[in-house]
Structures are given as structure tokens and as C-alpha cells.
Amino acid sequence: GTTLAEREKVGEQLLVQAVSSAQAEGAKHIEELMTQGDPARAIIEAANANNVDTIVMGSRGLSDLAGVVIGSVSHKVGHSAKCPVITVSQ
């Protein structure tokens, strides 16, 4: 199993990658948030708390990274979010 510190390190690396991709695509206003728990619920709660207009998610999972599994998460988010959810394949 992976330790919390290892998972947080991977999380930080993912955030850095996400921020640089967003900047490369022309995003001007970026806020970073790293949280724990059920991924779908965490994404929906963050979207609601920040009055997000649209959620954009990748369709492919990142299952090999320290046990972080995303895939059916975009499906769950699409089902439960109050705003539009756009799923893109990387």
C-alpha cells in the first residue's frame, strides 16, 4: 500500500501538471484544490462551493498513480452535478 505522504506527493505532481496544461490552453484564473475522500463527491462539493459554471473531466482513468482511480467518476459526476459536465478524452 501507499502511505498518505506518497499519495499527497502524487497529488501535488498531478496539480502541477493540471495547472501547466490549463495555462498552456490559455486559462487565466486557476485555483488549486487538493482534497481527500470519494472523488465524485469531492468534485461535486468543490463545484457547488465555488459556484462553478461547468465541470470538465477526462474520460480516462489514472489508475496506476498511487491507487487513484478515475473513470466511472466522470459518470457519477455527470449524474449528480448541478452544472453541465463536459467529458473529454485525452
GIPEKA-V308724 format. One record per run of one state. SS is the DSSP state (~ for helix, > for strand, _ for the rest). FROM is the first residue (numbers start at 0). TO is the last residue. If there is no record, write none. Layout:
ss->{SS;SS}
from->{FROM;FROM}
to->{TO;TO}
This chain:
ss->{_;~;_;~;_;>;_;~;_;>;_}
from->{0;3;24;38;49;53;58;71;80;83;88}
to->{2;23;37;48;52;57;70;79;82;87;89}
